[in-house]
């Protein structure tokens, strides 16, 4: 089964389309793991600060920091919090 792989983030949600896919063999033979729907992903590479909420289970590259939200945290709230703070936090990189 092909697993979607999130590669670049856009600031809207939920994100459920991608042009890149991997398969179960690729996931099993890498450090990647499939994250659940509503995972909040923050880009931590060259394009630092882009945020997306996954609209389906996906894997991401190592350029992302991912938060799997509990029922007590709204993923969209967390996304907008990161978007609001991105101008204040580049020094954290």
Number of C-alpha atoms within 10 A of each C-alpha: 8 12 16 20 23 23 16 16 20 13 15 14 17 18 18 16 13 12 8 11 15 14 12 12 10 14 15 10 8 8 9 15 16 15 18 16 18 22 23 27 26 24 22 17 13 7 11 15 23 20 27 30 26 24 16 17 17 23 21 19 14 13 17 21 14 19 16 15 15 10 7 6 10 12 24 17 11 18 21 15 12 20 16 12 11 16 10 9 11 11 7 5 7
